[in-house]
C-alpha cells in the first residue's frame, strides 16, 4: 500500500467525477482519480452525450442539404453520404474534448490512475483504502481521507434480448454502425431512442420505435410530447405504442422480432435492434455492499453532503437518486467538493432542465401541466407558437411553441416547456428565472433582442396575462 495520502480519491472520471476532481483541486485538496477507461469523460463524452450530438448535428446538416436547401434558393446536386468520414469527425470531437479534460487534470495537478477500483478496508483514523487493478493485472492500493463514488450508469437489457454488440445493441454501438441500417428497430420511446432513431432516419434508415406505454416521453409535458410525436411521424419515423417485444430470432445477420400490440403478435424484420429502455447505476465490482453502503431501490443512499452510510465514502451522479443527466452529475460534483471544503453550496434539484435533441428540439424545466393538476395548484398558461416568430420564419423552422406556467396568484414561474428550434439553448432563461424565484412578468419586462428565437419566450410570458403582442 502506498504511503501517499490523498485528501480525496474519486472513482470514475465521468462528468460528475472529473468536475468534482477539478473543483476539489481548486480548493486546495490533493486529488487522485481512478478511471478504468483509456479516456477521461466517462460515458457522456465517449459514448453518450457528445458523440450523439456530433452525429445529430451531422445528420441534421445532411437532411437540410437534401430536403431544405432548395427552399432557400440553393441548388445543389443530391448530397451523398460518407459515413466513414462522418464517424471520423464524431471521433475527433470526442478526442478533442477528452484531451481537454486531461489537460485540466494536469493543470490542476490531479493524479490520474488507470485501472478498475474497488473499495478496500477502512484504515486507522482518517485513512480509507482503494484497491486498483490495472489493465495488465498489476495491483496497487491507495489511501485517502475521503472517497467519492462517481461510476455512472449502464444500459438496461430487455429480458430475452441480451446485448450482442451486433444485432441487439445499446446506444454505444448505435453511435458507431459501420453502415446505415436498412431497418432499425428501437425499443423504448425515451430521449435516447428518439435521438439515435433520428440520426439514422435522416441518413436513410427505416426506423420503427416500439414503446410499451401508450405515449412516448411519459414524464414530458403532454402537449410537447404529442407535438414531437406528430413531427417525427411526419419525418417518417414509425411508432408502435402500447406494444411489447416478446421474442427475437436471429438469422443471417437479420432479426425477426415478435411484437405484441393489443394482444396480437406481429413479426417485424430488421437488421439492427437498439434497446433504449433506460439505464441503471453502475456499482458492480465496487465492493459497496461489502463495505456496508446502504442502497435504496438500486441507488446509493446519501445525505445532503452526498455522504453514504459509511463514514468517509460519498456518491454522486447516476449512483444516487434523481434523473440520470450529465449536468445533474456535474453540479453535484461541484457542490460536493465545496461542501467537503466547508462551504454551504446546494443543488437546486427542482430546476434541473431536461432536453431532447431531436429536431425540433424539446426542452423543459419545472412542473408540467399534468403535475400541477395532480397537485391541485392554481396556475395560468402562456403559450406562443414559433409560427409567429420572425426569426423562426427566416429560418423556415416554425414548428413548435413555448409554454410558460405561472402561479395564478403570485405569477411565479412554475414551469417552462419548449419545443422548437434551439430549445436546448433557450431553456436556460427559464432555469435562471425559476432559480431566482422570478415571475412571468419578470420575463415579460426583460429585453429580448429582435429578431431572435428567444422573443417567443417573452411572448409566452406576456400571454400568461393574455397580452402577447404577436399572437
Backbone torsions as a table, in degrees:
resi	resn	phi	psi	omega
1	UNK	NA	135.6	-179.9
2	UNK	-65.8	142.8	176.6
3	UNK	-81.9	-10.6	-177.9
4	UNK	-72.0	129.9	-178.6
5	UNK	-107.1	126.2	176.3
6	UNK	-99.5	147.9	173.1
7	UNK	-70.9	-35.0	-176.7
8	UNK	-146.9	129.3	171.6
9	UNK	-112.5	126.3	-179.7
10	UNK	-111.9	129.5	176.7
11	UNK	-102.6	108.5	-177.8
12	UNK	112.2	126.9	-177.3
13	UNK	-115.5	35.8	172.8
14	UNK	-78.6	-167.7	-177.2
15	UNK	-54.0	-42.2	179.0
16	UNK	-69.7	-47.1	-176.0
17	UNK	-66.8	-45.3	-176.6
18	UNK	-72.3	-33.7	176.5
19	UNK	-66.4	-42.8	177.7
20	UNK	-60.4	-39.8	-179.5
21	UNK	-64.2	-46.7	-178.7
22	UNK	-64.7	-44.9	-178.7
23	UNK	-66.2	-40.0	178.4
24	UNK	-63.5	-40.7	178.0
25	UNK	-64.7	-38.8	176.7
26	UNK	-61.0	-31.5	-178.9
27	UNK	-86.9	8.8	172.7
28	UNK	95.3	7.9	-179.6
29	UNK	-85.4	151.0	173.1
30	UNK	-90.0	115.9	-167.6
31	UNK	-121.5	138.2	170.6
32	UNK	-124.4	140.8	179.0
33	UNK	-122.7	125.5	176.1
34	UNK	-101.4	123.2	-178.8
35	UNK	-137.5	130.4	-177.3
36	UNK	-82.2	-19.1	179.6
37	UNK	-83.3	151.4	178.9
38	UNK	-64.2	-32.3	-178.1
39	UNK	-108.6	146.4	174.8
40	UNK	-77.8	165.0	176.0
41	UNK	108.8	-13.1	175.2
42	UNK	65.5	-161.8	-179.4
43	UNK	-59.7	-42.2	-175.1
44	UNK	-54.5	-54.3	-175.4
45	UNK	-77.9	-30.7	-171.7
46	UNK	-96.8	-32.7	-176.5
47	UNK	-148.2	30.2	-178.7
48	UNK	-145.5	-107.6	-172.2
49	UNK	-51.0	-52.4	-171.2
50	UNK	-74.8	-53.5	179.5
51	UNK	-62.5	-33.4	178.9
52	UNK	-66.8	-39.5	179.4
53	UNK	-71.4	-32.6	176.0
54	UNK	-62.5	-44.1	179.0
55	UNK	-71.1	-35.5	176.3
56	UNK	-61.5	-43.3	179.1
57	UNK	-65.3	-44.2	-179.9
58	UNK	-63.2	-44.1	-178.4
59	UNK	-69.6	-31.7	175.7
60	UNK	-63.6	-42.6	179.2
61	UNK	-64.7	-40.5	178.1
62	UNK	-61.2	-45.4	-180.0
63	UNK	-66.7	-37.1	177.2
64	UNK	-62.6	-46.1	179.9
65	UNK	-62.0	-38.5	-177.3
66	UNK	-75.8	-39.4	-167.7
67	UNK	-110.1	-22.6	-169.6
68	UNK	-125.1	-15.2	-178.3
69	UNK	-57.2	-38.6	-177.5
70	UNK	-61.9	-32.2	178.9
71	UNK	-65.1	-24.3	179.7
72	UNK	-96.1	9.0	179.9
73	UNK	78.8	21.9	179.9
74	UNK	-107.6	113.7	-179.7
75	UNK	-99.5	123.4	178.3
76	UNK	-138.0	160.9	170.6
77	UNK	-68.1	156.4	-180.0
78	UNK	-55.2	127.2	-177.5
79	UNK	-66.8	147.3	176.9
80	UNK	-113.7	149.8	-175.3
81	UNK	-98.2	125.5	169.8
82	UNK	-109.2	87.5	-174.3
83	UNK	-63.6	-35.6	179.5
84	UNK	-61.2	-43.4	179.8
85	UNK	-69.3	-37.8	177.9
86	UNK	-62.2	-42.5	178.8
87	UNK	-66.8	-37.0	178.8
88	UNK	-64.2	-39.7	177.4
89	UNK	-62.8	-44.7	178.2
90	UNK	-57.6	-45.6	-179.5
91	UNK	-64.4	-34.9	179.6
92	UNK	-68.7	-38.8	175.6
93	UNK	-59.5	-46.1	179.9
94	UNK	-61.2	-47.0	-177.3
95	UNK	-61.1	-43.0	-178.6
96	UNK	-63.4	-38.7	-179.5
97	UNK	-73.2	-41.0	178.9
98	UNK	-68.7	-35.7	174.4
99	UNK	-63.4	-34.0	177.9
100	UNK	-64.0	-38.7	177.7
101	UNK	-67.4	-40.2	176.9
102	UNK	-58.6	-39.6	176.9
103	UNK	-63.1	-42.0	179.6
104	UNK	-65.7	-34.4	175.5
105	UNK	-62.3	-45.7	-179.9
106	UNK	-64.7	-43.1	-180.0
107	UNK	-60.2	-38.5	-177.3
108	UNK	-95.8	10.9	176.5
109	UNK	57.3	41.4	177.0
110	UNK	-89.9	129.7	-180.0
111	UNK	-83.2	124.5	179.0
112	UNK	-104.5	129.9	179.8
113	UNK	-122.3	122.1	-178.9
114	UNK	-88.2	121.3	179.6
115	UNK	159.8	176.5	178.8
116	UNK	-99.3	126.8	-173.0
117	UNK	-100.4	149.6	173.8
118	UNK	-142.7	139.8	-179.9
119	UNK	-65.1	132.5	178.3
120	UNK	-97.4	-172.5	-179.3
121	UNK	-72.8	151.5	176.5
122	UNK	-67.2	138.8	179.5
123	UNK	-94.2	-166.0	177.6
124	UNK	-81.5	136.9	177.4
125	UNK	63.6	-122.7	-175.1
126	UNK	-93.8	20.1	-177.2
127	UNK	-97.2	128.6	171.8
128	UNK	-128.9	140.4	-175.3
129	UNK	-104.4	148.9	172.0
130	UNK	-127.7	126.8	178.0
131	UNK	-93.4	133.6	-176.7
132	UNK	-122.9	126.2	176.5
133	UNK	-105.2	116.1	-178.8
134	UNK	-76.4	167.4	-178.3
135	UNK	-62.3	-28.6	179.6
136	UNK	-90.9	7.7	178.7
137	UNK	92.2	-4.7	179.3
138	UNK	-72.4	147.9	-177.5
139	UNK	-120.4	146.2	172.7
140	UNK	-150.2	159.9	177.2
141	UNK	-126.2	134.3	177.0
142	UNK	-121.7	155.2	-176.7
143	UNK	-126.4	149.3	178.8
144	UNK	-153.5	166.5	178.4
145	UNK	-76.6	-33.8	-178.0
146	UNK	-136.8	146.9	177.6
147	UNK	-126.7	130.1	177.9
148	UNK	-112.5	124.6	176.5
149	UNK	-91.9	122.9	-177.5
150	UNK	-146.6	52.8	-172.4
151	UNK	-89.0	-4.6	172.5
152	UNK	78.1	-145.4	-172.6
153	UNK	-143.0	171.7	178.2
154	UNK	-137.5	159.4	-178.0
155	UNK	-66.9	144.4	178.5
156	UNK	-89.7	135.5	175.3
157	UNK	-86.2	151.5	173.0
158	UNK	-91.7	132.6	179.2
159	UNK	-53.7	131.1	-179.3
160	UNK	87.0	-6.9	179.3
161	UNK	-128.8	65.0	-179.9
162	UNK	-65.2	145.4	177.5
163	UNK	-63.4	134.3	173.9
164	UNK	-120.4	-0.9	177.6
165	UNK	77.4	-4.8	-178.2
166	UNK	-122.7	-67.0	-179.1
167	UNK	-90.1	-47.2	177.8
168	UNK	-103.9	113.9	-169.5
169	UNK	-130.4	162.2	171.0
170	UNK	-98.6	-176.7	179.3
171	UNK	-59.3	-32.1	-178.3
172	UNK	-55.6	-51.0	-179.0
173	UNK	-72.7	-31.7	-178.8
174	UNK	-68.4	-13.3	176.2
175	UNK	-87.7	-2.3	-174.2
176	UNK	-140.9	29.9	176.5
177	UNK	-57.0	135.5	179.5
178	UNK	-76.1	-17.5	176.5
179	UNK	-145.5	161.6	179.8
180	UNK	-72.4	122.0	178.8
181	UNK	-62.8	142.4	175.4
182	UNK	-67.7	-44.9	176.9
183	UNK	-138.4	117.5	177.5
184	UNK	-104.7	121.3	175.6
185	UNK	-98.6	123.1	-179.7
186	UNK	-107.2	122.1	177.3
187	UNK	-99.7	109.5	-178.5
188	UNK	119.7	122.6	-179.0
189	UNK	-100.4	36.3	175.2
190	UNK	-92.7	-172.1	-172.6
191	UNK	-67.8	-33.7	-179.0
192	UNK	-65.9	-47.9	179.9
193	UNK	-63.2	-40.8	-178.5
194	UNK	-69.5	-38.4	179.6
195	UNK	-66.9	-51.2	-178.2
196	UNK	-69.9	-33.4	173.7
197	UNK	-60.3	-39.3	178.9
198	UNK	-63.7	-40.7	179.3
199	UNK	-56.6	-53.0	-173.6
200	UNK	-76.0	-27.6	173.9
201	UNK	-62.2	-46.5	-179.8
202	UNK	-63.1	-31.8	-176.6
203	UNK	-87.4	0.1	172.1
204	UNK	122.0	-1.8	179.4
205	UNK	-76.6	152.2	160.9
206	UNK	-84.6	127.5	-175.0
207	UNK	-122.3	128.5	176.2
208	UNK	-124.4	127.3	179.7
209	UNK	-103.8	126.3	176.4
210	UNK	-108.0	120.0	-178.2
211	UNK	-126.5	129.9	-177.2
212	UNK	-69.2	-32.4	-179.9
213	UNK	-81.5	164.5	-179.3
214	UNK	-74.1	-10.8	-179.0
215	UNK	-136.6	155.3	170.2
216	UNK	-80.7	160.1	173.0
217	UNK	47.9	65.0	-173.1
218	UNK	-61.8	-24.8	-178.3
219	UNK	-95.4	5.2	-178.7
220	UNK	-94.5	150.2	174.0
221	UNK	-46.1	129.1	-171.0
222	UNK	-63.5	-38.3	177.9
223	UNK	-64.0	-38.4	177.9
224	UNK	-65.5	-48.3	-178.4
225	UNK	-61.9	-42.2	-180.0
226	UNK	-66.8	-37.6	177.4
227	UNK	-64.7	-42.5	179.0
228	UNK	-65.4	-39.9	178.0
229	UNK	-59.1	-46.6	179.1
230	UNK	-61.7	-40.5	-179.2
231	UNK	-65.2	-45.4	-178.9
232	UNK	-65.8	-36.8	175.4
233	UNK	-62.7	-41.7	179.3
234	UNK	-63.1	-32.5	177.9
235	UNK	-75.2	-13.6	177.3
236	UNK	113.6	0.8	179.3
237	UNK	-77.2	133.2	179.3
238	UNK	-93.9	149.9	-178.6
239	UNK	-134.0	138.5	170.6
240	UNK	-123.8	98.3	-175.5
241	UNK	-95.9	152.8	-175.5
242	UNK	63.7	32.8	-174.8
243	UNK	-120.2	153.0	-177.9
244	UNK	-135.8	133.7	176.7
245	UNK	-78.4	126.7	-176.0
246	UNK	-114.9	-8.9	178.9
247	UNK	-177.7	161.2	-179.2
248	UNK	-149.3	135.9	173.8
249	UNK	-125.8	136.8	-179.4
250	UNK	-109.9	137.0	178.1
251	UNK	-155.8	127.0	177.1
252	UNK	53.9	41.5	177.2
253	UNK	76.6	4.0	177.9
254	UNK	-112.0	167.0	178.8
255	UNK	-128.4	137.8	171.8
256	UNK	-111.3	114.7	-172.5
257	UNK	-110.6	130.9	176.7
258	UNK	-93.7	121.0	-179.4
259	UNK	-118.4	128.2	178.7
260	UNK	-95.9	119.0	177.9
261	UNK	-124.8	118.2	178.9
262	UNK	54.6	39.1	176.4
263	UNK	83.0	1.3	-179.7
264	UNK	-116.3	134.5	179.0
265	UNK	-83.5	139.4	179.2
266	UNK	-133.4	136.1	180.0
267	UNK	-95.7	128.8	176.7
268	UNK	-118.8	132.3	176.3
269	UNK	-101.8	131.7	180.0
270	UNK	-151.1	166.9	177.5
271	UNK	-107.9	-9.0	173.7
272	UNK	-143.4	141.3	174.2
273	UNK	-122.4	113.3	176.5
274	UNK	-94.8	115.8	177.4
275	UNK	-93.3	114.9	-177.3
276	UNK	-135.8	62.6	-176.6
277	UNK	-100.0	6.1	178.7
278	UNK	131.5	-178.9	-178.6
279	UNK	-134.2	160.6	179.3
280	UNK	-134.2	155.8	-178.1
281	UNK	-58.2	140.2	-179.6
282	UNK	-99.7	94.0	-178.8
283	UNK	-122.1	-0.9	-179.2
284	UNK	-59.8	130.7	176.4
285	UNK	82.7	-4.2	-179.2
286	UNK	-74.7	-24.4	-176.8
287	UNK	79.9	23.2	-177.5
288	UNK	-66.4	-45.5	-179.1
289	UNK	-66.3	-40.6	178.0
290	UNK	-62.7	-31.5	179.4
291	UNK	-78.3	-10.3	179.0
292	UNK	95.9	14.5	179.9
293	UNK	-72.6	134.4	-179.2
294	UNK	-86.2	137.2	178.9
295	UNK	-114.8	156.4	177.6
296	UNK	-139.8	107.3	-179.3
297	UNK	54.8	42.7	176.8
298	UNK	85.4	-6.6	178.2
299	UNK	-109.1	153.4	178.0
300	UNK	-77.3	132.5	179.7
301	UNK	-82.9	129.1	179.8
302	UNK	-134.3	163.4	175.5
303	UNK	-98.8	-166.9	-176.2
304	UNK	-66.3	-18.4	177.2
305	UNK	-96.3	8.2	-177.9
306	UNK	68.2	19.7	178.1
307	UNK	-80.4	135.1	175.6
308	UNK	-81.6	-174.3	178.7
309	UNK	-72.4	-8.9	178.9
310	UNK	-105.4	121.8	-179.3
311	UNK	-54.9	133.9	176.6
312	UNK	89.8	-7.2	180.0
313	UNK	-115.2	132.3	-175.3
314	UNK	-127.5	165.5	178.6
315	UNK	-149.8	147.6	179.4
316	UNK	-143.5	177.1	170.8
317	UNK	70.9	-138.7	-175.6
318	UNK	-69.7	-10.0	179.1
319	UNK	-77.8	-19.7	-176.5
320	UNK	-116.8	174.4	-174.3
321	UNK	-67.4	152.0	-179.2
322	UNK	122.1	172.9	-179.4
323	UNK	-64.7	145.4	-179.9
324	UNK	-86.3	78.9	-175.9
325	UNK	-127.4	140.8	-178.1
326	UNK	-61.6	-41.6	-176.5
327	UNK	-70.7	-25.9	172.9
328	UNK	-67.3	-45.5	178.9
329	UNK	-63.5	-39.3	-179.7
330	UNK	-64.0	-44.0	178.7
331	UNK	-65.0	-40.2	177.9
332	UNK	-63.6	-38.3	177.8
333	UNK	-62.1	-42.1	179.1
334	UNK	-66.6	-47.6	-178.2
335	UNK	-67.0	-38.5	177.5
336	UNK	-56.1	-49.6	-177.9
337	UNK	-61.5	-40.6	-178.7
338	UNK	-69.7	-38.4	177.9
339	UNK	-69.3	-34.8	176.4
340	UNK	-63.4	-29.9	178.5
341	UNK	-87.1	3.8	176.3
342	UNK	95.0	5.8	178.7
343	UNK	-85.1	158.8	-174.9
344	UNK	-98.6	41.9	-178.7
345	UNK	-71.9	153.4	178.4
346	UNK	-139.7	159.4	173.2
347	UNK	-105.3	122.8	178.1
348	UNK	-84.6	83.9	-173.3
349	UNK	-63.2	-28.6	-177.1
350	UNK	-74.7	-6.4	-178.3
351	UNK	-117.4	31.4	176.6
352	UNK	-81.2	121.0	179.2
353	UNK	-78.0	149.8	173.9
354	UNK	-120.8	137.4	-174.0
355	UNK	-134.1	140.9	174.9
356	UNK	-119.8	115.1	-171.0
357	UNK	-90.3	41.8	169.6
358	UNK	-78.9	-172.2	169.7
359	UNK	-130.7	116.2	3.4
360	UNK	-67.6	156.7	175.6
361	UNK	-77.5	156.5	174.1
362	UNK	-129.0	138.4	-178.8
363	UNK	-147.9	147.8	-178.2
364	UNK	-153.4	159.7	172.1
365	UNK	-151.1	143.6	178.5
366	UNK	84.5	-158.0	-174.6
367	UNK	-80.8	149.2	170.1
368	UNK	-90.9	167.1	175.9
369	UNK	-60.6	-39.1	-179.3
370	UNK	-62.2	-38.6	178.5
371	UNK	-69.6	-41.4	179.6
372	UNK	-63.8	-38.9	178.2
373	UNK	-66.8	-40.3	179.1
374	UNK	-64.9	-30.5	-179.8
375	UNK	-90.9	0.6	179.4
376	UNK	57.2	37.2	176.7
377	UNK	-88.7	137.0	179.1
378	UNK	-82.4	123.0	-175.1
379	UNK	-143.0	162.1	174.6
380	UNK	-117.5	152.8	-177.3
381	UNK	-118.5	131.6	170.8
382	UNK	-119.1	133.4	-177.1
383	UNK	-139.3	141.7	177.0
384	UNK	-141.7	129.3	-177.6
385	UNK	-86.6	141.6	177.4
386	UNK	-65.1	-17.8	177.1
387	UNK	-56.0	-29.1	-178.0
388	UNK	-100.6	9.4	-179.6
389	UNK	-95.7	126.5	-174.8
390	UNK	-59.5	-45.8	-177.7
391	UNK	-66.5	-39.8	177.8
392	UNK	-61.5	-38.3	176.7
393	UNK	-62.3	-45.4	179.8
394	UNK	-61.0	-35.1	-179.7
395	UNK	-81.8	-11.6	-172.9
396	UNK	59.9	39.2	178.8
397	UNK	-128.9	72.2	-171.5
398	UNK	-100.9	6.7	-178.2
399	UNK	-78.1	135.2	173.3
400	UNK	106.6	-172.0	-174.1
401	UNK	-162.0	169.4	170.4
402	UNK	-115.3	134.5	177.6
403	UNK	-124.7	129.1	176.5
404	UNK	-115.6	127.4	177.4
405	UNK	-108.6	125.8	-176.5
406	UNK	-131.1	150.1	178.1
407	UNK	-61.4	134.0	-174.1
408	UNK	-58.1	-38.4	-174.5
409	UNK	-93.0	-43.0	-173.2
410	UNK	-95.9	-19.1	-177.0
411	UNK	80.1	-1.8	-179.0
412	UNK	-62.1	135.3	-177.7
413	UNK	-71.2	126.9	-178.6
414	UNK	-105.7	-20.1	179.9
415	UNK	-171.3	148.0	174.8
416	UNK	-132.5	129.6	-177.5
417	UNK	-132.5	127.8	-175.1
418	UNK	-130.6	133.3	166.1
419	UNK	-131.3	122.9	-176.0
420	UNK	158.3	-172.2	-178.0
421	UNK	-65.1	130.7	176.1
422	UNK	56.8	34.6	175.2
423	UNK	-59.5	-31.6	-178.7
424	UNK	-61.3	-32.6	178.6
425	UNK	-84.5	-38.3	-175.2
426	UNK	-71.0	-23.1	-176.5
427	UNK	-65.9	-19.5	-179.0
428	UNK	-59.3	-34.1	178.5
429	UNK	-64.3	-42.1	177.6
430	UNK	-62.9	-41.1	178.8
431	UNK	-61.7	-45.1	-178.7
432	UNK	-62.9	-48.9	-178.5
433	UNK	-60.8	-43.7	-178.2
434	UNK	-69.7	-36.4	179.6
435	UNK	-60.9	-35.7	-179.2
436	UNK	-96.8	14.7	175.7
437	UNK	68.4	29.9	-176.1
438	UNK	-76.1	167.4	-178.2
439	UNK	-111.0	168.0	174.1
440	UNK	-61.0	-34.2	178.3
441	UNK	-63.8	-35.8	177.3
442	UNK	-60.6	-41.6	177.5
443	UNK	-66.1	-44.3	-176.7
444	UNK	-63.1	-31.6	-177.8
445	UNK	-86.3	-4.4	-176.9
446	UNK	-91.5	135.2	176.4
447	UNK	-59.6	133.4	170.7
448	UNK	-126.7	117.9	-174.1
449	UNK	-58.8	149.7	180.0
450	UNK	-117.5	136.2	-4.4
451	UNK	-93.2	127.5	176.3
452	UNK	-139.1	159.4	175.2
453	UNK	-65.1	-31.2	-176.0
454	UNK	-66.3	-16.2	174.9
455	UNK	-59.3	-25.8	178.7
456	UNK	-65.2	-30.2	176.9
457	UNK	-68.4	-44.3	177.6
458	UNK	-61.1	-44.2	-179.1
459	UNK	-64.6	-38.7	177.5
460	UNK	-64.7	-38.2	177.1
461	UNK	-65.7	-40.0	175.7
462	UNK	-62.8	-35.6	-176.6
463	UNK	-70.8	-14.8	174.8
464	UNK	-56.3	-36.3	176.9
465	UNK	-106.7	20.6	175.5
466	UNK	56.0	45.5	176.8
467	UNK	-132.2	30.8	174.2
468	UNK	-61.3	141.2	-175.6
469	UNK	-80.8	-43.3	-170.9
470	UNK	-102.5	11.9	178.6
471	UNK	-90.0	NA	NA
